[in-house]
């Protein structure tokens, strides 16, 4: 077989590359000669992936519950990968910032639209049976979701709305962490004590979240936008993208859960506690917490009615 100019050129480039690293090209070619061809299933570790569903009960629909939450966490990982790219980009501009936010919005839109797969895909009677076997585990314990919130905005925006005015944006992250909005959602309804669900979460993720918040003081998404919009023309769709992100993370996603909780957990005259004892009635509805990443981009009327239209349309339709 003749060596074509194209192949010879690539061999020359490879030799230059490996020589620059003090490596022998021939040895690498020998390795390539004996290596097996890559397969799709090996590349994505398909067999391992499909073996990660281990139900705690014999109920069929528990597998649906597990798989959906695993898919959710993979989408969260995609989101965090994008945030890391944005915060580490030393040449960030309006165009690349908009591209990143658009990607993140797509991930969350897929998540919100897909939630009906679980809501409508499980038998309510089966769910009510296997859910008690999951205690004290809860979706509340998603560390990746908490990290997404930290990447999105100034840490103080995550403080309970009734306590937020007591602190400044420069407050110690450790102090702000103790007053985050979601902690009230994992307290026992009767005593006000931390649930085991919250204690487990803080033991695993507490320090990591505090360190992340400290590291993102100047590079969270809100700060990136402020720095760029002050130096570049913001009329690029960036405001619309940030408003959509605010809605996706703080309204659409938690209310998709709220819709599910109303369907599976709410009974008259008594409401059922969620797994882990979380107070979902006060934790999930945005109107109670006013979780807003970018309040400067919303009108007073929009903030006052935060999440109201979604609830009227999806949870309590006329």
C-alpha positions as CSV (number, residue, x, y, z in Angstrom):
1,X,0.0,0.0,0.0
2,X,1.3,3.4,-1.0
3,X,1.7,6.1,1.6
4,X,-0.5,9.0,0.4
5,X,0.7,12.6,0.9
6,X,-2.3,13.1,3.3
7,X,-1.2,10.1,5.5
8,X,2.5,11.2,5.3
9,X,1.6,14.7,6.4
10,X,-0.3,13.4,9.4
11,X,2.6,11.1,10.4
12,X,4.9,14.1,10.2
13,X,2.6,16.1,12.4
14,X,2.2,13.3,14.9
15,X,5.9,12.8,15.1
16,X,6.4,16.5,15.8
17,X,3.7,16.3,18.5
18,X,5.2,13.3,20.3
19,X,8.8,14.5,19.9
20,X,7.8,17.8,21.6
21,X,6.6,15.8,24.6
22,X,9.7,13.6,24.6
23,X,7.7,10.6,23.4
24,X,8.4,8.0,20.7
25,X,5.8,7.9,18.0
26,X,6.6,4.3,17.0
27,X,5.7,3.0,20.4
28,X,2.3,4.8,20.3
29,X,1.7,3.4,16.8
30,X,2.5,-0.1,18.2
31,X,-0.1,0.5,20.9
32,X,-2.6,1.6,18.3
33,X,-1.9,-1.5,16.3
34,X,-2.9,-3.9,19.1
35,X,-5.7,-1.9,20.6
36,X,-9.3,-3.0,20.1
37,X,-11.8,-0.8,18.2
38,X,-14.0,1.3,20.5
39,X,-17.6,0.3,20.8
40,X,-20.6,2.5,21.7
41,X,-21.5,0.5,24.7
42,X,-18.0,0.5,26.1
43,X,-17.6,4.2,25.5
44,X,-20.6,5.3,27.5
45,X,-20.3,2.3,30.0
46,X,-23.8,1.2,29.0
47,X,-23.9,-2.0,30.9
48,X,-22.8,-0.2,34.1
49,X,-25.4,2.5,33.5
50,X,-28.2,0.0,33.0
51,X,-27.2,-1.8,36.2
52,X,-27.6,1.2,38.5
53,X,-31.3,0.8,39.3
54,X,-31.7,-1.1,42.6
55,X,-35.2,-0.9,43.9
56,X,-35.9,-1.3,47.6
57,X,-39.3,-2.9,47.0
58,X,-40.9,-5.3,44.5
59,X,-43.2,-2.7,43.1
60,X,-42.7,-2.2,39.3
61,X,-43.0,1.6,39.3
62,X,-40.1,2.1,41.7
63,X,-37.8,1.5,38.8
64,X,-39.4,4.4,36.9
65,X,-38.9,6.6,40.0
66,X,-35.2,5.7,40.2
67,X,-34.5,6.1,36.5
68,X,-36.2,9.4,36.2
69,X,-34.2,10.8,39.2
70,X,-31.0,9.5,37.7
71,X,-31.8,11.2,34.4
72,X,-32.5,14.4,36.3
73,X,-29.1,14.3,38.0
74,X,-27.4,13.8,34.7
75,X,-29.1,17.0,33.4
76,X,-28.0,18.8,36.5
77,X,-24.4,17.6,35.7
78,X,-24.7,19.0,32.2
79,X,-25.8,22.3,33.7
80,X,-22.9,22.4,36.1
81,X,-20.5,21.6,33.3
82,X,-21.8,24.7,31.5
83,X,-21.5,26.9,34.6
84,X,-17.9,25.8,35.1
85,X,-17.1,26.7,31.5
86,X,-18.7,30.1,31.9
87,X,-17.0,30.9,35.2
88,X,-13.6,29.8,34.0
89,X,-13.7,31.6,30.7
90,X,-11.3,34.5,31.0
91,X,-12.4,35.9,27.6
92,X,-16.1,35.8,28.3
93,X,-18.3,38.1,26.3
94,X,-22.0,38.7,25.7
95,X,-22.1,36.2,22.9
96,X,-20.5,33.3,24.8
97,X,-22.5,34.2,28.0
98,X,-25.8,34.0,26.0
99,X,-24.7,30.8,24.5
100,X,-24.1,29.2,27.9
101,X,-27.3,30.5,29.4
102,X,-29.3,29.2,26.4
103,X,-27.8,25.7,26.8
104,X,-28.7,25.7,30.5
105,X,-32.3,26.8,29.7
106,X,-32.6,24.0,27.3
107,X,-31.6,21.5,29.9
108,X,-34.2,22.8,32.4
109,X,-36.9,23.0,29.8
110,X,-36.3,19.4,29.0
111,X,-36.5,18.6,32.7
112,X,-39.7,20.5,33.2
113,X,-41.4,19.0,30.2
114,X,-40.2,15.5,31.1
115,X,-41.6,15.6,34.6
116,X,-44.9,14.2,33.5
117,X,-43.1,11.1,32.5
118,X,-42.9,10.4,36.2
119,X,-46.1,12.1,37.3
120,X,-48.2,10.3,34.8
121,X,-46.0,7.2,34.4
122,X,-46.4,5.9,38.0
123,X,-49.4,4.3,39.6
124,X,-50.4,6.4,42.6
125,X,-51.3,3.4,44.7
126,X,-47.9,1.8,44.1
127,X,-46.1,5.0,44.8
128,X,-47.8,5.4,48.1
129,X,-46.7,1.9,49.0
130,X,-43.0,2.1,48.1
131,X,-42.3,5.7,49.1
132,X,-42.1,4.9,52.8
133,X,-39.3,2.4,52.1
134,X,-37.2,5.3,50.8
135,X,-37.0,7.2,54.1
136,X,-35.2,9.4,54.9
137,X,-33.9,9.8,51.4
138,X,-35.5,12.7,49.5
139,X,-35.0,14.6,46.2
140,X,-34.5,17.5,48.6
141,X,-31.0,16.1,49.1
142,X,-29.8,16.8,45.5
143,X,-26.5,18.5,46.1
144,X,-26.1,19.3,42.4
145,X,-29.3,21.3,42.4
146,X,-28.1,23.4,45.3
147,X,-24.8,24.0,43.5
148,X,-26.7,25.2,40.4
149,X,-28.5,27.8,42.6
150,X,-25.1,29.0,44.0
151,X,-23.8,29.3,40.4
152,X,-26.8,31.3,39.3
153,X,-26.7,34.3,41.7
154,X,-25.3,36.1,44.7
155,X,-25.4,33.8,47.8
156,X,-27.6,36.3,49.7
157,X,-30.4,35.8,47.1
158,X,-30.7,32.2,48.5
159,X,-31.3,33.4,52.0
160,X,-34.9,33.1,53.4
161,X,-36.8,36.1,52.2
162,X,-37.9,37.0,55.7
163,X,-34.2,37.1,56.9
164,X,-32.6,38.5,53.8
165,X,-32.7,42.2,54.8
166,X,-30.8,41.4,57.9
167,X,-27.6,40.6,55.9
168,X,-25.4,42.3,53.4
169,X,-24.1,40.8,50.2
170,X,-20.6,40.8,51.8
171,X,-21.7,38.8,54.7
172,X,-19.7,35.6,55.6
173,X,-20.9,32.8,53.4
174,X,-21.0,30.5,56.5
175,X,-23.5,32.9,58.1
176,X,-25.7,33.1,55.0
177,X,-25.6,29.4,54.6
178,X,-27.3,28.9,58.0
179,X,-30.2,31.0,56.8
180,X,-30.8,29.6,53.3
181,X,-34.4,29.3,52.2
182,X,-34.5,25.6,51.7
183,X,-33.6,24.7,55.3
184,X,-37.1,25.6,56.4
185,X,-38.4,23.0,54.0
186,X,-36.5,20.2,55.9
187,X,-37.6,20.9,59.4
188,X,-40.0,18.7,61.3
189,X,-43.5,20.2,61.1
190,X,-44.3,19.6,64.8
191,X,-41.0,20.5,66.6
192,X,-39.2,22.8,64.1
193,X,-36.1,20.6,64.5
194,X,-33.9,19.6,61.6
195,X,-35.0,16.4,59.9
196,X,-32.6,13.5,59.4
197,X,-32.9,14.3,55.7
198,X,-31.4,17.8,56.3
199,X,-28.7,16.5,58.7
200,X,-27.6,13.9,56.2
201,X,-27.5,16.5,53.4
202,X,-25.4,19.0,55.5
203,X,-22.9,16.3,56.5
204,X,-22.3,15.4,52.9
205,X,-22.6,18.7,51.1
206,X,-22.6,21.6,53.6
207,X,-18.8,22.4,53.4
208,X,-18.8,22.0,49.7
209,X,-21.6,24.5,49.2
210,X,-20.0,27.0,51.5
211,X,-16.7,26.8,49.7
212,X,-18.5,27.1,46.3
213,X,-20.4,30.1,47.4
214,X,-17.1,31.8,48.6
215,X,-15.4,31.0,45.3
216,X,-18.2,32.4,43.2
217,X,-18.6,35.7,45.0
218,X,-17.4,37.6,41.9
219,X,-18.0,35.0,39.2
220,X,-21.5,33.7,39.8
221,X,-23.9,34.3,36.8
222,X,-25.4,37.5,38.3
223,X,-22.0,39.0,38.7
224,X,-20.8,37.9,35.2
225,X,-23.8,39.6,33.7
226,X,-23.3,42.8,35.7
227,X,-19.7,43.0,34.6
228,X,-20.3,42.3,31.0
229,X,-23.5,44.4,30.6
230,X,-21.6,47.4,32.0
231,X,-18.9,47.1,29.3
232,X,-20.8,45.7,26.4
233,X,-24.2,46.3,24.7
234,X,-26.7,44.2,26.6
235,X,-29.3,44.3,23.8
236,X,-28.4,40.8,22.6
237,X,-31.2,38.7,24.2
238,X,-29.2,38.2,27.4
239,X,-31.9,39.8,29.6
240,X,-34.6,37.5,28.1
241,X,-32.3,34.5,28.6
242,X,-31.7,35.4,32.3
243,X,-35.4,36.0,32.9
244,X,-36.1,32.6,31.4
245,X,-33.5,30.9,33.5
246,X,-35.0,32.6,36.6
247,X,-38.4,31.2,35.7
248,X,-37.1,27.8,34.8
249,X,-35.1,27.2,38.0
250,X,-37.3,29.1,40.5
251,X,-40.8,28.7,39.1
252,X,-41.2,26.0,36.5
253,X,-39.0,23.3,38.0
254,X,-40.2,23.5,41.7
255,X,-43.8,23.8,40.5
256,X,-43.5,20.7,38.4
257,X,-42.7,19.0,41.7
258,X,-45.5,20.8,43.4
259,X,-47.9,19.5,40.9
260,X,-46.7,16.0,41.6
261,X,-46.9,16.5,45.4
262,X,-50.5,17.8,45.1
263,X,-51.4,14.7,43.1
264,X,-49.7,12.1,45.3
265,X,-49.5,13.7,48.7
266,X,-52.4,16.0,49.2
267,X,-55.5,14.6,50.8
268,X,-58.5,16.3,52.4
269,X,-58.7,17.0,55.2
270,X,-55.1,16.0,56.0
271,X,-51.9,16.5,53.9
272,X,-49.3,13.7,53.8
273,X,-45.7,14.5,54.6
274,X,-43.2,14.1,51.8
275,X,-40.4,11.6,52.1
276,X,-37.9,12.7,54.7
277,X,-40.6,14.8,56.5
278,X,-40.0,17.8,54.3
279,X,-42.6,20.5,54.5
280,X,-43.4,20.5,50.8
281,X,-46.5,22.8,51.2
282,X,-44.2,25.7,52.2
283,X,-41.0,24.6,50.6
284,X,-42.1,24.1,46.9
285,X,-44.5,27.0,46.0
286,X,-42.3,30.0,44.8
287,X,-44.9,32.5,46.2
288,X,-43.8,31.6,49.7
289,X,-40.1,31.8,49.2
290,X,-39.7,34.3,46.4
291,X,-36.7,32.6,45.0
292,X,-35.5,35.2,42.5
293,X,-32.0,35.2,41.1
294,X,-32.2,38.5,39.2
295,X,-34.8,40.7,40.9
296,X,-33.5,43.8,39.0
297,X,-34.8,42.2,35.7
298,X,-38.4,41.9,36.9
299,X,-41.2,44.5,37.6
300,X,-42.8,44.9,41.0
301,X,-46.0,43.4,39.7
302,X,-44.1,40.4,38.3
303,X,-42.4,39.8,41.6
304,X,-45.6,40.1,43.5
305,X,-47.3,37.4,41.4
306,X,-44.2,35.2,41.2
307,X,-45.4,31.7,40.2
308,X,-49.1,32.5,40.5
309,X,-50.1,32.0,36.9
310,X,-48.3,28.6,36.7
311,X,-50.2,27.3,39.7
312,X,-53.6,28.5,38.4
313,X,-53.0,26.9,35.0
314,X,-51.3,23.6,36.0
315,X,-52.4,22.8,39.6
316,X,-55.8,24.3,40.1
317,X,-57.3,24.8,36.6
318,X,-60.8,26.1,36.5
